[in-house]
Amino acid sequence: MSFVNLNDDSLSLVVSFLSQCDALRLSLTSRRIHPLAKRQALSAIDIKTIAQLERICNYLLADVTSRLYFVRTLKVSKVAFGIWSGEAGDFSAAHLLADVLEQTSHLQTLWLDAVGALFAAEPRVASALCGLDQLSDLQLEHISTDTCKVLGRLACTPRRLALFHFGDDRQPCDATSILRAPALRRVRFLHLYGVHIAERTQQEHSLEDHLGDDAMQWRDTRELRVQYSYVSMATLVRAFPNTKKFFLCQRRHADDLGEALDDFDPFGPPANELPPTAWSQETYEHGLETSETACWKQLDRAYTGSYVDFMRWRVACKVRWLLLDGDRFEHAWKALSIVRRTSPVVLSMQISPQSPPEFWQHVVHIAPQIRYLDLVSSGTRLEMAYQWTVCCVASSRLLQS
Protein backbone atom coordinates (compact mmCIF):
# COMPACT_ATOMS: atom_id res chain seq x y z
CA MET A 1 0.00 0.00 0.00
CA SER A 2 1.36 3.41 -0.97
CA PHE A 3 1.50 6.38 1.38
CA VAL A 4 -1.36 8.26 -0.29
CA ASN A 5 -3.63 5.21 -0.02
CA LEU A 6 -3.60 5.25 3.77
CA ASN A 7 -6.90 6.16 5.42
CA ASP A 8 -7.48 9.66 6.79
CA ASP A 9 -6.79 8.68 10.39
CA SER A 10 -3.40 7.20 9.52
CA LEU A 11 -2.46 10.12 7.30
CA SER A 12 -3.48 12.61 9.96
CA LEU A 13 -1.33 10.79 12.53
CA VAL A 14 1.72 10.85 10.25
CA VAL A 15 1.22 14.50 9.35
CA SER A 16 0.86 15.48 13.03
CA PHE A 17 4.57 14.76 13.55
CA LEU A 18 5.64 17.25 10.87
CA SER A 19 6.82 20.78 11.47
CA GLN A 20 4.90 23.71 10.02
CA CYS A 21 7.27 24.10 7.05
CA ASP A 22 7.38 20.38 6.30
CA ALA A 23 3.60 20.16 6.43
CA LEU A 24 3.32 23.04 3.94
CA ARG A 25 5.71 21.29 1.55
CA LEU A 26 3.82 18.02 1.88
CA SER A 27 0.52 19.78 1.15
CA LEU A 28 1.82 20.64 -2.34
CA THR A 29 2.57 17.04 -3.30
CA SER A 30 -0.91 15.57 -3.67
CA ARG A 31 -4.56 16.59 -3.76
CA ARG A 32 -5.28 13.66 -1.48
CA ILE A 33 -2.85 14.88 1.19
CA HIS A 34 -3.33 18.62 0.67
CA PRO A 35 -6.22 19.28 3.14
CA LEU A 36 -4.71 17.14 5.90
CA ALA A 37 -1.24 18.65 5.57
CA LYS A 38 -2.60 22.19 5.32
CA ARG A 39 -4.62 21.69 8.48
CA GLN A 40 -1.45 20.64 10.32
CA ALA A 41 0.58 23.51 8.88
CA LEU A 42 -1.97 26.14 9.89
CA SER A 43 -3.03 24.66 13.23
CA ALA A 44 -0.24 26.41 15.16
CA ILE A 45 1.21 29.74 14.02
CA ASP A 46 4.10 31.48 15.79
CA ILE A 47 4.81 35.02 14.55
CA LYS A 48 8.21 36.40 15.55
CA THR A 49 9.05 39.21 13.10
CA ILE A 50 7.36 42.20 11.47
CA ALA A 51 7.65 40.61 8.04
CA GLN A 52 6.01 37.41 9.29
CA LEU A 53 3.15 39.38 10.83
CA GLU A 54 2.21 41.07 7.57
CA ARG A 55 2.84 38.07 5.34
CA ILE A 56 1.04 35.49 7.49
CA CYS A 57 -1.96 37.71 8.25
CA ASN A 58 -2.42 38.57 4.57
CA TYR A 59 -2.10 34.87 3.67
CA LEU A 60 -4.77 33.86 6.19
CA LEU A 61 -7.13 36.67 5.20
CA ALA A 62 -6.86 35.79 1.50
CA ASP A 63 -8.84 32.59 2.13
CA VAL A 64 -10.80 33.17 5.33
CA THR A 65 -13.25 30.28 5.08
CA SER A 66 -10.52 27.69 4.62
CA ARG A 67 -7.25 28.89 6.12
CA LEU A 68 -8.52 30.64 9.22
CA TYR A 69 -10.76 27.67 9.94
CA PHE A 70 -7.71 25.50 10.68
CA VAL A 71 -5.94 27.93 13.04
CA ARG A 72 -6.08 26.65 16.62
CA THR A 73 -2.97 28.25 18.17
CA LEU A 74 -1.66 31.77 17.54
CA LYS A 75 1.41 33.25 19.21
CA VAL A 76 2.64 36.77 18.47
CA SER A 77 5.97 37.98 19.88
CA LYS A 78 6.70 41.60 20.77
CA VAL A 79 9.44 41.53 18.13
CA ALA A 80 6.64 41.25 15.56
CA PHE A 81 5.83 44.85 16.53
CA GLY A 82 9.45 46.00 16.34
CA ILE A 83 9.97 45.98 20.10
CA TRP A 84 13.37 44.84 21.28
CA SER A 85 14.51 46.76 24.38
CA GLY A 86 13.17 50.24 24.93
CA GLU A 87 11.85 50.83 21.42
CA ALA A 88 8.42 52.40 20.99
CA GLY A 89 7.37 49.71 18.52
CA ASP A 90 5.80 49.61 15.08
CA PHE A 91 2.08 48.79 15.14
CA SER A 92 1.36 49.62 11.50
CA ALA A 93 0.33 46.02 10.84
CA ALA A 94 -1.79 45.69 13.99
CA HIS A 95 -4.97 46.19 11.95
CA LEU A 96 -4.18 42.95 10.09
CA LEU A 97 -3.93 41.08 13.38
CA ALA A 98 -7.27 42.59 14.40
CA ASP A 99 -8.81 41.35 11.14
CA VAL A 100 -7.51 37.84 11.78
CA LEU A 101 -8.85 37.76 15.36
CA GLU A 102 -12.22 39.13 14.26
CA GLN A 103 -12.68 36.50 11.55
CA THR A 104 -11.23 33.40 13.20
CA SER A 105 -13.79 31.21 14.92
CA HIS A 106 -11.98 28.15 16.27
CA LEU A 107 -8.96 29.67 18.02
CA GLN A 108 -8.15 27.78 21.22
CA THR A 109 -4.73 29.13 22.25
CA LEU A 110 -3.67 32.77 22.06
CA TRP A 111 -0.37 34.20 23.31
CA LEU A 112 0.01 37.94 22.75
CA ASP A 113 3.01 40.05 23.71
CA ALA A 114 3.16 43.83 24.23
CA VAL A 115 -0.61 43.87 24.70
CA GLY A 116 -0.65 47.13 26.68
CA ALA A 117 0.82 49.13 23.79
CA LEU A 118 -0.97 46.96 21.20
CA PHE A 119 -4.44 47.65 22.64
CA ALA A 120 -3.66 51.37 22.83
CA ALA A 121 -2.45 51.48 19.21
CA GLU A 122 -5.25 49.30 17.78
CA PRO A 123 -8.33 49.04 20.07
CA ARG A 124 -9.90 46.59 17.61
CA VAL A 125 -7.50 43.93 18.84
CA ALA A 126 -8.93 44.21 22.34
CA SER A 127 -12.50 44.09 20.99
CA ALA A 128 -11.67 41.05 18.86
CA LEU A 129 -10.11 39.31 21.85
CA CYS A 130 -13.29 39.85 23.85
CA GLY A 131 -15.29 38.16 21.10
CA LEU A 132 -13.27 34.93 21.03
CA ASP A 133 -15.44 32.39 22.84
CA GLN A 134 -13.47 29.15 22.40
CA LEU A 135 -10.15 30.11 23.99
CA SER A 136 -8.86 27.57 26.48
CA ASP A 137 -5.33 28.98 26.83
CA LEU A 138 -4.74 32.74 27.06
CA GLN A 139 -1.36 34.34 27.79
CA LEU A 140 -0.88 38.11 27.73
CA GLU A 141 2.53 39.72 28.27
CA HIS A 142 3.50 43.33 29.00
CA ILE A 143 0.00 44.00 30.22
CA SER A 144 -1.29 47.31 31.59
CA THR A 145 -4.05 48.27 34.00
CA ASP A 146 -6.39 48.81 31.04
CA THR A 147 -5.58 45.29 29.84
CA CYS A 148 -6.86 43.83 33.10
CA LYS A 149 -10.11 45.75 32.65
CA VAL A 150 -10.52 44.15 29.21
CA LEU A 151 -10.45 40.72 30.88
CA GLY A 152 -13.77 41.54 32.51
CA ARG A 153 -15.41 41.60 29.05
CA LEU A 154 -14.07 38.31 27.71
CA ALA A 155 -16.60 35.93 26.19
CA CYS A 156 -14.35 32.91 26.76
CA THR A 157 -13.68 30.96 29.95
CA PRO A 158 -10.09 29.69 29.50
CA ARG A 159 -8.63 26.79 31.44
CA ARG A 160 -5.17 28.40 31.50
CA LEU A 161 -4.58 32.12 32.04
CA ALA A 162 -1.18 33.82 32.33
CA LEU A 163 -0.68 37.55 32.86
CA PHE A 164 2.80 39.10 32.78
CA HIS A 165 3.91 42.65 33.49
CA PHE A 166 7.64 43.28 33.06
CA GLY A 167 9.00 46.56 34.35
CA ASP A 168 9.81 48.42 37.53
CA ASP A 169 9.00 46.23 40.54
CA ARG A 170 7.64 49.27 42.38
CA GLN A 171 5.26 50.19 39.55
CA PRO A 172 3.41 46.92 38.92
CA CYS A 173 0.25 46.62 36.89
CA ASP A 174 -2.93 47.10 38.92
CA ALA A 175 -4.73 43.79 38.40
CA THR A 176 -7.25 44.12 41.22
CA SER A 177 -10.13 44.04 38.73
CA ILE A 178 -9.34 40.52 37.49
CA LEU A 179 -10.70 38.99 40.70
CA ARG A 180 -14.14 40.10 39.53
CA ALA A 181 -13.72 38.91 35.92
CA PRO A 182 -16.14 36.12 34.88
CA ALA A 183 -13.34 34.73 32.67
CA LEU A 184 -11.81 33.18 35.82
CA ARG A 185 -14.80 30.93 36.26
CA ARG A 186 -13.15 27.83 34.71
CA VAL A 187 -9.45 28.70 35.03
CA ARG A 188 -7.49 25.75 36.41
CA PHE A 189 -4.00 27.27 35.98
CA LEU A 190 -3.38 30.93 36.81
CA HIS A 191 0.00 32.65 36.50
CA LEU A 192 0.45 36.22 37.78
CA TYR A 193 3.73 38.08 37.24
CA GLY A 194 4.49 41.66 38.26
CA VAL A 195 0.97 42.68 39.29
CA HIS A 196 -0.60 44.49 42.23
CA ILE A 197 -3.88 43.26 43.72
CA ALA A 198 -5.24 45.56 46.40
CA GLU A 199 -6.98 44.41 49.55
CA ARG A 200 -10.76 44.28 49.42
CA THR A 201 -12.62 47.32 50.68
CA GLN A 202 -15.24 47.22 53.41
CA GLN A 203 -17.91 47.66 50.74
CA GLU A 204 -16.68 44.56 48.90
CA HIS A 205 -16.69 42.61 52.16
CA SER A 206 -20.30 43.64 52.73
CA LEU A 207 -21.25 42.71 49.17
CA GLU A 208 -19.60 39.31 49.56
CA ASP A 209 -21.47 38.66 52.80
CA HIS A 210 -24.72 39.59 51.05
CA LEU A 211 -24.13 37.39 47.99
CA GLY A 212 -22.84 34.38 49.91
CA ASP A 213 -19.63 32.39 50.20
CA ASP A 214 -19.16 32.01 46.44
CA ALA A 215 -18.83 35.74 45.80
CA MET A 216 -15.51 36.51 44.09
CA GLN A 217 -14.28 32.98 44.69
CA TRP A 218 -12.95 30.90 41.78
CA ARG A 219 -13.17 27.28 42.84
CA ASP A 220 -11.89 25.64 39.64
CA THR A 221 -8.34 26.97 40.05
CA ARG A 222 -5.99 24.15 41.01
CA GLU A 223 -2.54 25.58 40.21
CA LEU A 224 -1.49 29.11 41.15
CA ARG A 225 1.82 30.83 40.36
CA VAL A 226 2.61 34.26 41.82
CA GLN A 227 5.88 36.02 40.99
CA TYR A 228 7.18 39.54 41.69
CA SER A 229 3.71 40.65 42.74
CA TYR A 230 2.13 42.67 45.52
CA VAL A 231 -0.81 40.72 46.93
CA SER A 232 -1.66 39.43 50.39
CA MET A 233 -1.95 35.74 51.10
CA ALA A 234 -5.43 36.32 52.54
CA THR A 235 -6.56 37.61 49.14
CA LEU A 236 -5.15 34.60 47.30
CA VAL A 237 -6.53 32.03 49.74
CA ARG A 238 -9.95 33.65 49.70
CA ALA A 239 -10.15 34.05 45.91
CA PHE A 240 -8.80 30.59 45.03
CA PRO A 241 -9.88 28.27 47.87
CA ASN A 242 -9.27 24.98 46.02
CA THR A 243 -5.65 25.57 45.04
CA LYS A 244 -3.55 22.38 45.19
CA LYS A 245 -0.27 23.49 43.58
CA PHE A 246 1.26 26.79 44.60
CA PHE A 247 4.43 28.47 43.33
CA LEU A 248 5.63 31.56 45.14
CA CYS A 249 8.56 33.77 44.18
CA GLN A 250 9.36 37.29 45.36
CA ARG A 251 5.90 38.25 46.63
CA ARG A 252 5.11 41.16 48.91
CA HIS A 253 2.00 42.23 50.74
CA ALA A 254 -0.25 44.60 48.76
CA ASP A 255 0.28 47.42 51.27
CA ASP A 256 4.07 47.30 50.80
CA LEU A 257 3.81 48.91 47.36
CA GLY A 258 4.56 52.41 48.61
CA GLU A 259 7.60 51.45 50.67
CA ALA A 260 11.06 52.59 49.70
CA LEU A 261 12.95 49.33 49.20
CA ASP A 262 16.49 48.65 48.13
CA ASP A 263 15.45 45.43 46.40
CA PHE A 264 12.52 43.07 46.07
CA ASP A 265 13.78 40.63 48.68
CA PRO A 266 10.67 39.73 50.77
CA PHE A 267 12.54 40.59 53.94
CA GLY A 268 16.05 40.76 55.26
CA PRO A 269 17.43 38.62 58.07
CA PRO A 270 15.70 39.44 61.40
CA ALA A 271 17.55 41.71 63.76
CA ASN A 272 18.03 38.95 66.32
CA GLU A 273 18.88 35.93 64.19
CA LEU A 274 18.06 32.64 65.89
CA PRO A 275 20.83 30.15 66.52
CA PRO A 276 20.85 27.21 64.06
CA THR A 277 19.40 24.70 66.51
CA ALA A 278 16.47 26.98 67.40
CA TRP A 279 14.89 26.97 63.94
CA SER A 280 13.39 23.52 64.54
CA GLN A 281 11.25 24.86 67.42
CA GLU A 282 11.01 28.56 66.53
CA THR A 283 7.83 30.56 66.91
CA TYR A 284 9.20 33.61 65.09
CA GLU A 285 6.45 35.67 63.42
CA HIS A 286 7.27 37.98 60.54
CA GLY A 287 4.71 39.85 58.49
CA LEU A 288 1.12 40.90 59.15
CA GLU A 289 -0.79 38.83 61.68
CA THR A 290 -4.12 38.82 59.86
CA SER A 291 -3.35 38.50 56.15
CA GLU A 292 0.07 36.82 56.00
CA THR A 293 -0.92 33.83 58.12
CA ALA A 294 -3.84 32.85 55.86
CA CYS A 295 -3.38 29.40 54.37
CA TRP A 296 -5.15 26.59 52.56
CA LYS A 297 -6.05 23.46 54.49
CA GLN A 298 -3.73 21.27 52.43
CA LEU A 299 -1.52 21.52 49.34
CA ASP A 300 -0.37 18.74 47.03
CA ARG A 301 2.70 20.73 46.00
CA ALA A 302 4.29 23.97 47.13
CA TYR A 303 7.52 25.39 45.80
CA THR A 304 9.36 28.67 46.03
CA GLY A 305 12.30 30.51 44.56
CA SER A 306 13.68 31.35 48.00
CA TYR A 307 13.30 30.23 51.61
CA VAL A 308 12.40 33.77 52.61
CA ASP A 309 9.14 33.60 50.61
CA PHE A 310 7.91 30.87 52.95
CA MET A 311 9.16 32.76 55.99
CA ARG A 312 7.27 35.94 55.23
CA TRP A 313 4.15 33.89 54.52
CA ARG A 314 3.86 31.69 57.58
CA VAL A 315 2.63 28.62 55.75
CA ALA A 316 1.17 26.22 58.29
CA CYS A 317 -0.68 23.62 56.25
CA LYS A 318 0.36 20.14 55.28
CA VAL A 319 2.19 19.98 51.95
CA ARG A 320 2.60 16.56 50.36
CA TRP A 321 5.53 17.65 48.14
CA LEU A 322 7.62 20.58 49.31
CA LEU A 323 10.22 22.05 46.94
CA LEU A 324 12.76 24.53 48.28
CA ASP A 325 15.08 26.07 45.72
CA GLY A 326 18.57 27.30 46.46
CA ASP A 327 19.41 30.17 48.77
CA ARG A 328 22.33 31.54 50.67
CA PHE A 329 23.66 29.14 53.29
CA GLU A 330 23.10 31.62 56.11
CA HIS A 331 19.35 31.27 55.43
CA ALA A 332 19.38 27.49 55.07
CA TRP A 333 18.51 26.91 58.72
CA LYS A 334 15.15 28.58 58.09
CA ALA A 335 14.25 25.53 56.01
CA LEU A 336 13.88 23.64 59.30
CA SER A 337 11.03 25.92 60.30
CA ILE A 338 9.36 25.51 56.90
CA VAL A 339 9.69 21.72 56.93
CA ARG A 340 8.35 21.51 60.48
CA ARG A 341 5.27 23.61 59.63
CA THR A 342 4.41 21.80 56.36
CA SER A 343 5.11 18.15 57.31
CA PRO A 344 6.01 17.05 53.74
CA VAL A 345 6.05 13.45 52.59
CA VAL A 346 8.33 14.35 49.67
CA LEU A 347 11.05 16.96 50.20
CA SER A 348 13.13 18.45 47.40
CA MET A 349 15.90 20.84 48.34
CA GLN A 350 18.81 22.61 46.72
CA ILE A 351 21.56 22.40 49.28
CA SER A 352 24.93 23.93 49.92
CA PRO A 353 28.14 21.90 50.21
CA GLN A 354 28.71 23.81 53.48
CA SER A 355 25.69 22.27 55.22
CA PRO A 356 26.88 20.51 58.41
CA PRO A 357 25.66 17.01 59.40
CA GLU A 358 23.71 18.57 62.30
CA PHE A 359 21.39 20.18 59.76
CA TRP A 360 20.21 16.80 58.46
CA GLN A 361 19.83 15.42 61.96
CA HIS A 362 17.39 18.24 62.68
CA VAL A 363 15.54 17.61 59.39
CA VAL A 364 15.02 13.96 60.29
CA HIS A 365 13.98 14.85 63.83
CA ILE A 366 11.32 17.42 62.89
CA ALA A 367 9.95 15.59 59.82
CA PRO A 368 9.95 11.81 60.43
CA GLN A 369 7.09 11.41 57.94
CA ILE A 370 9.39 12.13 54.94
CA ARG A 371 9.51 9.12 52.63
CA TYR A 372 11.38 10.60 49.68
CA LEU A 373 14.33 12.97 49.92
CA ASP A 374 15.50 14.71 46.74
CA LEU A 375 18.73 16.69 47.17
CA VAL A 376 20.35 18.84 44.50
CA SER A 377 23.66 20.61 44.98
CA SER A 378 24.87 23.06 42.37
CA GLY A 379 28.60 23.51 42.07
CA THR A 380 29.51 20.61 44.32
CA ARG A 381 33.07 19.53 43.71
CA LEU A 382 33.75 15.94 42.66
CA GLU A 383 35.72 15.11 45.82
CA MET A 384 32.69 16.05 47.92
CA ALA A 385 30.32 13.64 46.15
CA TYR A 386 31.20 10.82 48.54
CA GLN A 387 30.40 12.97 51.58
CA TRP A 388 26.98 13.82 50.17
CA THR A 389 26.26 10.16 49.41
CA VAL A 390 27.07 9.14 52.98
CA CYS A 391 24.87 11.98 54.28
CA CYS A 392 21.89 10.94 52.12
CA VAL A 393 22.20 7.27 53.06
CA ALA A 394 22.44 8.13 56.74
CA SER A 395 19.36 10.32 56.49
CA SER A 396 17.38 7.64 54.68
CA ARG A 397 18.25 5.09 57.33
CA LEU A 398 17.07 7.43 60.03
CA LEU A 399 13.85 8.03 58.12
CA GLN A 400 13.15 4.30 58.02
CA SER A 401 13.87 3.76 61.69
N, C-alpha and C positions, 0 to 999 in steps of 0.2 A: 504494500500500500504506500502510495506517495504521500508527501507531506500535505499537499493541498486537499487530499481526499479524507483527511481526518475529520471527525465530527466537530461541531462548533465548540463543545466543551473542552475537547482535547486541544484544539487550536488556541482557544482563549487561555488555557493553562500555560501553554508554551510561550505565547506572546506576553503573558504577565511577567515573565522573567527578563524581558528586554528593557533596555534603557529607552528614554524618550527618542533619542536620535535613531537608534536601531529600529524602533518600532515604526518611525516615519519612513525609513528606507524600505522596510519590509512591506509597508502598505502600498508601495509603488510596484510591487512585483506581480501581483495577481488581483483580479477582481474578487476572487473568492476570499482572499485574505484581507483585502483593503479595509472593510468596515471594522473588523476585529482589531487589526493593527492600529488603525486610526484612533479607535476608542482608547487603546492603551497609551498611545502617544499623547493624547490630549487630556487624559484623566488627571494628570498632575503637572502643573506648570509652575516653574520657578523663575521669576524675572529678576535679574541682577544688574542690568545696565539700562541706560536710557534708550539705546538703540533697540534692545530687546523689548522694552515696554511699548514702543511705537509699532514695531514690526509684528509682535505677537498679538497685540490688541486689534490692529487692522486686519490681521489674518483671521482672527476669530469672528470679527464683526462682518467679514465678507460673506460668511455662510452661517448665519445665526442659528437657523433651525437644526443644522447638523453638527457644526463644530462646537458651539457653546453647549449643546446638549450633553456632550461627553465630559465636560470639565467638572471634576469633583474636588480638586485641590488647587488652590491658587495662593502662591507666596510672592510677595513683592518686597524687595529689599529697598532700603533708603538710598542705596547707590543708584537705583533706577530713577531717582529724582535728583541726581547729581549731588547728593549729600555725602561728603566724606568725613571731614572733621572741621566743624565751624562754618562751612559754607551755607549760604542762604537756601540753596536748592533751586532746581528748575522743574516747575510743575506745569510746563506748557502742554505736556501730554496727559495730564491728569483727567481731562475730559474724556479721553479714550477709555481710561480705566473705569470712569463712572458709567460710560455706555455699556461696557462689558458687565459690570455688576448689576446694572438695571435690567439687562436682557438675559442673564443666565438664570436658570431656574432649578438646577440640581446641585448647586455648590454645597459641599459638606464641610470643607476645611478652608479657612481663610486666615492667612498671616499677613498683616500689613505693618510696614515700618513707617516711621515719621508721620504718624496719623494726625498729630496735633497740627503740624504745618499743612499737611495734606487737606484736612477738613476745612482749614481756614482759606486755603487757596482755591479749593473746588468743593463747595458745600454739597454738590450732588453726590459725591462719594459717600458722605455721611448718610444722606437720604436713601441711597441705594443699599447701603449696609443695613439700615433699619428694615428694609423690605425683604431681605433674605430670610426665609422661614425654615430652611432645612439645614442650617449650619449646626454641626455637632462639635466643631473644634474652631475656636476663635482666639487668635493671638494678636494683640495690638501693642506696638512698641513706640516709644517716645510719645506717650500720651500726654494730654493736657487736662485741665479741670473740665473744659468744655467736652472733651472726649468722654469723660465719665458720665456726663449728663446725657450724651447720646445713647449710652447703654440702657437708659431707662425707657427708650422708645423701640428697642429691638423687638422684631416679630419672632425671632428664633429663641429656642431654649437650649443652648449648647450643653454638651456633657463636659467639655474642657474649656476653661477660660483662663487666659494669661494676660496680665496687664503690666507693662514695663514703663517706668519713667526713669530715664538716665539723665543725670544732671547734678546740680549742687544738692548735697545731702540735707542741707538746711532749708531748701526750697522745694520740697517734694510736691507732687501733684495731689490736689485735694480730691480724694476718692470717696468721701463720706457718702455721696449720693448713691454709690453702687449697692449699698446694703438695702436700698429700697427698690432696686431694679428687678422687675419680674423675670428678667433673663437668667437670674440665679436659681430659678425654681428647680432646674434639673441638673445643675452643675455638680459633677462628682469630683473634678480636679480643679482647684483654684490656685493660681500663682499670682502673688502681688509683689511688685518690686518698685521701691522708691516712691511709695504713696503715703499720704496722711489721711487717717480716718479719725475724725473727731469723736469725742465722747457724746453719748446721747443726751439731749436736753431733757429738762423736767417735763416739757410738753410731750416729747416722744415717749417718755416713760409712762405718762398718763394714757396716751393713745394706745400703747402696747397693753396696758392693764385692761383697757376697755375692749380691745379686739380679742384678747385671749393670748394664750401661750405661744401660738404660732406666728404672732405678728413679728415681722422682720427676722424670722428664723428660717434658715435654708437647710432642711434636714437631709437632702440628698448628697451633700458634700461629704466625701470620705477622705480626700487627701487635700491638705492645705499647706502651701509654701509661702512664707513671709520673709522677705529680704529687704534690708535697708529701708525699713518703713517705720512710721510713727503711728502706733495703734496699741491700745491697751489689751492685755490678755482677757479682761472681762468682756470687751467688745467681741473678740474673736470667739470665745467660748459660748457667748450668748447667741451670736449670729449663726454659728456652725456647730450645733450641739452634737452631731453624730460623726464628727471627725475621728478617723482611725489612724491616719498617717499624718505626721506633722513635722515640717522642716522649718527651722528657725535660724536666721542668720542676721546679726546686726540689727535688732529691733529695739526701738525705744518707745516709751509711753507717749501717748498722743500729746500730753501737756508739756513734754520736753522740747517741743519744736522751737520755742522762743529762746531757749537757753544758749548761751555762748559756750561752744564746745571746741576743744582743740582737735578732736577727731570724733569718729562715730563709734568708738568703743563703748559698749553698753554701760560699763562702769569701770573705774580703776580699782586697784587693790584696796580693801578697806584700811582705814587708818591703823587699826590694831589687828594686824594679820594673825590668824590663829596658828598655833604650832601644828606641824604636820599630823601628829596623832590625834588632834582634837577635831579634825574634819569628819571623822566617822561618827561623832556624837553631837556635832555642832547644832545650835539652834539659831544661828546668825540670820537675821532678817535684813534684806536689802530691797528697797523699792517700796511702792505704795502698798499699804496694808489691804485696801479694799479691792483694787483692780489688778494688782500684780500677783495675787495669790489665787486667782480664779483658775480652775483647771477642769478638764474632762474627767469622767469617772475612770476611764481606762483607755489606753492607746495601744494599738498593735505595733506601731513603729514611731519612734521619735528620734530625730537626728538634728545636729546643730553644727554650725561652722566654728564654734568656739565654746569652751566651758562657761565663759561668763554669760552667755545668753541664757543658760539654764540656771545661773545663779541669780540673775536679776529677776527672772520669772521663777518663782519658787514652786516648780513643778512638784506635785505631791501625789500623783496618781501612778498606778501600776502601768509599766510599759513593758510589753512582751519583748521587744527588740530595741535596745538602746544603742545608738551610734554616736560616739563622741569623736569628733575630728581633732586634729592636732592643735596644740597650743603651747605657749611657753611653759617650760618645766616648773617655774615658780607658781603656776596656777594649777598644776596637775593634781595637787592634793585636793582641790575642790571637787574633783571627780568622785571622791569618796562620798561626799555629801549627796551628789546627784544620784549615784548608784544606790545609796541607802534609801533615798526618798522614792525611787522609781521601781525598785525590786525587779530588775530585768531577768528574764530567762536566758536571753541571748544578749551578749555584750560585745560590741565592736569598739575598739579604741585605737587611736594613733598614739603611740607611746614614744617616750624619749629614751635614748640609751643611758641617760643619767638616772633613771628611776631606780631607787634602792629596793632591795628585796622586801623591806618592811612595808612598802606600798602595796605589794601583792598580798601580803599577809592580812592587811586591813581589808582589801577588796574581798577576799575569801570570807573573812569574819563577818562583814556587814551584809554580804549577799550570798548566802549559802545555796540559794535557789538557782544560781546560774548553772546552766547545763551546756552552754556552748560559749567559748571564749575565743574571740577573733582579734588578734593583735597585729598591728601594722606599724613598722618603724621605718621612717624615711631617713636615709642617710646613715644607716647603721653600718659600721665597718665590718668586714668579713670576719676578723678575729673575734668579734663580739657575738657572732651568730650562735656559737656554742652556749654562751652564757644565757642568751634569750631562750634557747631550747630547753635548758635545764629549768629555767624559771617557769616556762609554760607547763612543762611536765609536772613540776612540783605543785603548781596551782591546780592542775586538773586532778591530781591525786587527792588534794585537800577537798576539792569540790565533791568528789565521790565518797569521801569518808563520812 
